[in-house]
Amino acid sequence: MFTTRKSHAINLGEKLKTDQMFSPKLHHFVSLVSQESFTRVACCHRNVSCFAGVLGRLSLARGKPETEVRQLASLRTRLLVSSAPLFTCRTFPVSSYVQTRHHFQFPENRHQPILTPTKKMAEAQRQSFRAKHQKRHRRFEGAEVQERKLDRQGKVSIQVTGSGTRACPPSVLVIADSGRYLFNCGEGTQRLMFENRLRSLAKLEHIFYTRMAWENLGGSIGMMITLKNVGLPKLSLYGPQELTEFSKALQIFAKHEAIDLDVKPYTLGPFLTEVMNVTPVPLFDGSDRGQTSSRSPSSTTYPPSPPVDGPTAKEETTDAGEDQTEDDLEAESSDSDGKKRKAKDPFEVISQMAVKQRDSPSPKRRKIEDTPNMTIAYICKLHDMHGRLDVQKAKDMGLKPGPEYGLLKAGKAVTTPDGKEIKPEDVLQPTTPGAVFIILECPSEEFVESVVNNETMSRYQADCGDNTATLVLHMCPENVINDARYHGWMQRFGPTTEHLIFNPTCHSVTHAASRRIQAKLNLIHKDVFPLLPVQETDAVQQEIASTEDSPGNVRIHKAESYLRYHLRPHTGWDREFVQSPSNQPFIEEAMALTGFKERLDELGNQLTEHQQRCSTEDSPRYPEVVFLGTGSAMPNKERNVTGILLNLSKSQSMIMDCGEGTFCQLCRFYGDRVDDILANLQNIFVSHLHADHHGGLIQILRQWKRVMVERGEMNKNLILVGPKRMLIWLNNYHASCESFIHQMKFIELGDLSWRSEERTRHEQSLLTRLNLAEYTTVPVPHCFNSHGLVIQHEDGWKLVYSGDSMPSDNLIQAGKDADVLIHEATLEDGLEAEAQKKRHSMISQAIDVGQQMGAKFTLLTHFSQRYPKIPFFDEQLSHRVGMAFDNMRVSLYQLDQLPLCLEALKHVFTTYIQEMQETRDKKAEKETILPLQIALKIGKVVSEETNSDGKETEGQATSAS
């Protein structure tokens, strides 16, 4: 950090480091900033970027205009000879450089931040988008019901997003011209929507939930963050009353100041929207409506757990969102006299931190008897479609074309010039009643009686005229569908109603973009990039009953992801977007690349020679690293957010960070063997509290509990290492939504820190459990309480995981001589300012950390989603560096083979790499030429050149004119 005073200038020539990644045509210059540059400083309390013409960019650090001392964060200048033909530039040999001094005169509005043209455009679009939505909401909600502008003519379709399998929780998207309506938002829903080319995600303003279960809620965190980033001003959430507490709990790690969350409990229904009228119908388990429970029912019924040491999942829990604070989470317990004591067993109190039991109930705390065990069905009726205006008939009645036609379409009577009154029914065709569809969830047989005896839904069955449901979507397990009572209720809708089933038997093919990349990578290395198992479906098998052969003429179909049903203007099924399970088109696409087959043959010979030279046939398989997600921030089609499975042995494994969709990725990678993987799970490490690193934790814990209960291993525990504040979120969801904590032992990140004095008190049980010699967390520079991880096995190998971090000296020292370093590399080289602002690492920085650490191999991961397929990297990567991909499985002995695959990877992604280069060149041109034009408009530039030895040459003045 440098300071600049009014009385002198600072020469920063010695501070410039040559950037090796740019071409020789890109020469680096050093600017000498004089005191006149700061007489009228254009800065504010925020970070300001000021572009110094074609020669460079000046970034001013945080500072106030009133102070005399200005802090200069970074100063670098570039001259793009090839991309700036509009300017006459002197060329210099690479070994020399020119120092240039710029004098700027800025306008009087110096407190206005100077933004790049790209950022200005993005911010303007975001503000315009928000203003447009806010205006539409005010017009719709402020008007009387009769005067609200409704969508009566546009197209409306229903699309299956998730089919109900464990990898794709059930969700439905209603697609209309004026908006989107999502019913349930489980983990991976956002990624499935991206896959189906639904680019207008900003139209999603309403989300309905049928039940407070993670299958329905898990993707809401990422969805809300994405909608906030695109500028959506308001998001309406509908569902059970606990939804209010759920939205409040999200504030612990996902604050939504920029988006207004309008939570509407079902008791406020029915709800009028622009496209349809939605009527919520509560359904309760058992015949007694008064029977209640604080948890929503799970798809799997668990038997009662046997007694265990220390409270884990208690029947009465505290509400961490209201009366539980961080002071309650201290790893100490108290005697009856109030004196603190150390726990005899390190895990005794750690388990209590998860769910605490108190003798005296708190008035703020939710009790078991307060919340009914319920689900919500939604009856949706599209607005009636007005008939078209018969223009010829209106003319015959003496009405000429004009504003009166619009009044007639709006349902108002008009008068002709000769005094004749014309009513809408006189010139309009008959109104078409809006279609009705029902979405319901019946999670167990206990709810069947409530469904079949529901009076509200009976009004939309057969013989109800225009109100007869066109489509009923059932989110039910097979035992409910096969229940005689439920099947008889389905028959009451008659033969014209279509029924769509969502449950784990509805196998469908998804994520074609991910499978495309995996199929191509599999050609490069079949063991490191295994093909993903796909359970093929047959369209004929999906329709399990038809009008001719099903009892009672019930038309039943099984859900497939991306299957559509059109409701308006016509009805019917549409399989256009349903994906094919075959990988053959992807393989043919790769083999058609020029020279790719020859490159594969060459790679095969190199791998064979390497295996013979290193004798890898007898090398141990473990440890084995499986990358379940290698992206950052939010998922896209090709990369999921962070998740890493580390198989320590055949029967032991751990997870390092688990972003949203981690369990879904496990299901897609292991198929039917996923329960065996969960049974081997011993430990979960969460590096920090950002949602893309722990958004999938609850689902992992839920599924792990299910496996333990099904296999009768009720006393086995799972060790969770993470930030303390994460417990508030877990406890709140456990108490208000559903019980999922089972035998969970928690260790705070700081208790295992390499500089903690009491770390051995918690560490010994963990080391014994995992057969490790070291398990150390390392504080790293990212967000509050961010930590990396260093583990060393009893067999001698050592692994380091950075989490999210800038280059860290602590991590370098703690991970000395590691066998493998897994380091985040969010950004490409050249984005120093962005990396500093977001506290992430660039690719070259991550590689440098590995070199300083003495790591034998460095694996790069956590790439920005601007690089969905492959990051932009230097042509000369080290032979000790590799890049991670989703669904990549690699053992220690295979690491040296990854650099051999680099040339083949370039062949696979040749087109994409060229597109990235073109985009990068255009961005550099915009950041160079356009800011110069702005600078010339707002002031005068005076430049004085100096030779490389520091001697000034004759100065030249250039005015804006």
Secondary structure as GFF3:
##gff-version 3
##sequence-region A 1 961
A	DSSP	beta_strand	2	4	.	.	.	ID=ss1
A	DSSP	beta_strand	10	11	.	.	.	ID=ss2
A	DSSP	three_ten_helix	13	15	.	.	.	ID=ss3
A	DSSP	beta_strand	26	33	.	.	.	ID=ss4
A	DSSP	three_ten_helix	35	38	.	.	.	ID=ss5
A	DSSP	beta_strand	48	52	.	.	.	ID=ss6
A	DSSP	three_ten_helix	53	55	.	.	.	ID=ss7
A	DSSP	beta_strand	56	60	.	.	.	ID=ss8
A	DSSP	beta_strand	70	80	.	.	.	ID=ss9
A	DSSP	beta_strand	99	103	.	.	.	ID=ss10
A	DSSP	alpha_helix	117	142	.	.	.	ID=ss11
A	DSSP	three_ten_helix	145	147	.	.	.	ID=ss12
A	DSSP	beta_strand	156	162	.	.	.	ID=ss13
A	DSSP	beta_strand	171	176	.	.	.	ID=ss14
A	DSSP	beta_strand	180	183	.	.	.	ID=ss15
A	DSSP	alpha_helix	189	195	.	.	.	ID=ss16
A	DSSP	three_ten_helix	201	203	.	.	.	ID=ss17
A	DSSP	beta_strand	204	208	.	.	.	ID=ss18
A	DSSP	alpha_helix	214	217	.	.	.	ID=ss19
A	DSSP	alpha_helix	220	229	.	.	.	ID=ss20
A	DSSP	beta_strand	234	239	.	.	.	ID=ss21
A	DSSP	alpha_helix	243	249	.	.	.	ID=ss22
A	DSSP	three_ten_helix	250	252	.	.	.	ID=ss23
A	DSSP	beta_strand	260	265	.	.	.	ID=ss24
A	DSSP	three_ten_helix	266	268	.	.	.	ID=ss25
A	DSSP	beta_strand	271	272	.	.	.	ID=ss26
A	DSSP	beta_strand	276	284	.	.	.	ID=ss27
A	DSSP	three_ten_helix	326	329	.	.	.	ID=ss28
A	DSSP	beta_strand	333	334	.	.	.	ID=ss29
A	DSSP	beta_strand	340	341	.	.	.	ID=ss30
A	DSSP	alpha_helix	346	354	.	.	.	ID=ss31
A	DSSP	three_ten_helix	368	370	.	.	.	ID=ss32
A	DSSP	beta_strand	374	382	.	.	.	ID=ss33
A	DSSP	alpha_helix	391	396	.	.	.	ID=ss34
A	DSSP	alpha_helix	403	409	.	.	.	ID=ss35
A	DSSP	beta_strand	414	415	.	.	.	ID=ss36
A	DSSP	beta_strand	421	422	.	.	.	ID=ss37
A	DSSP	alpha_helix	424	427	.	.	.	ID=ss38
A	DSSP	beta_strand	436	441	.	.	.	ID=ss39
A	DSSP	three_ten_helix	445	447	.	.	.	ID=ss40
A	DSSP	alpha_helix	448	452	.	.	.	ID=ss41
A	DSSP	alpha_helix	455	458	.	.	.	ID=ss42
A	DSSP	three_ten_helix	465	467	.	.	.	ID=ss43
A	DSSP	beta_strand	471	475	.	.	.	ID=ss44
A	DSSP	alpha_helix	478	481	.	.	.	ID=ss45
A	DSSP	alpha_helix	484	491	.	.	.	ID=ss46
A	DSSP	beta_strand	498	502	.	.	.	ID=ss47
A	DSSP	alpha_helix	512	524	.	.	.	ID=ss48
A	DSSP	alpha_helix	539	542	.	.	.	ID=ss49
A	DSSP	three_ten_helix	551	553	.	.	.	ID=ss50
A	DSSP	beta_strand	555	558	.	.	.	ID=ss51
A	DSSP	beta_strand	564	568	.	.	.	ID=ss52
A	DSSP	beta_strand	572	574	.	.	.	ID=ss53
A	DSSP	alpha_helix	584	591	.	.	.	ID=ss54
A	DSSP	alpha_helix	596	614	.	.	.	ID=ss55
A	DSSP	three_ten_helix	616	618	.	.	.	ID=ss56
A	DSSP	beta_strand	624	629	.	.	.	ID=ss57
A	DSSP	beta_strand	643	647	.	.	.	ID=ss58
A	DSSP	beta_strand	653	658	.	.	.	ID=ss59
A	DSSP	alpha_helix	662	670	.	.	.	ID=ss60
A	DSSP	three_ten_helix	671	673	.	.	.	ID=ss61
A	DSSP	alpha_helix	674	680	.	.	.	ID=ss62
A	DSSP	beta_strand	681	685	.	.	.	ID=ss63
A	DSSP	alpha_helix	691	694	.	.	.	ID=ss64
A	DSSP	alpha_helix	697	710	.	.	.	ID=ss65
A	DSSP	beta_strand	718	722	.	.	.	ID=ss66
A	DSSP	alpha_helix	726	736	.	.	.	ID=ss67
A	DSSP	beta_strand	744	748	.	.	.	ID=ss68
A	DSSP	three_ten_helix	749	752	.	.	.	ID=ss69
A	DSSP	alpha_helix	759	770	.	.	.	ID=ss70
A	DSSP	beta_strand	772	779	.	.	.	ID=ss71
A	DSSP	beta_strand	787	793	.	.	.	ID=ss72
A	DSSP	beta_strand	798	801	.	.	.	ID=ss73
A	DSSP	alpha_helix	809	814	.	.	.	ID=ss74
A	DSSP	beta_strand	820	824	.	.	.	ID=ss75
A	DSSP	alpha_helix	832	838	.	.	.	ID=ss76
A	DSSP	alpha_helix	843	853	.	.	.	ID=ss77
A	DSSP	beta_strand	858	861	.	.	.	ID=ss78
A	DSSP	beta_strand	881	883	.	.	.	ID=ss79
A	DSSP	beta_strand	888	891	.	.	.	ID=ss80
A	DSSP	three_ten_helix	892	897	.	.	.	ID=ss81
A	DSSP	three_ten_helix	899	901	.	.	.	ID=ss82
A	DSSP	alpha_helix	902	908	.	.	.	ID=ss83
A	DSSP	alpha_helix	910	938	.	.	.	ID=ss84
A	DSSP	beta_strand	941	946	.	.	.	ID=ss85
A	DSSP	beta_strand	956	958	.	.	.	ID=ss86
###
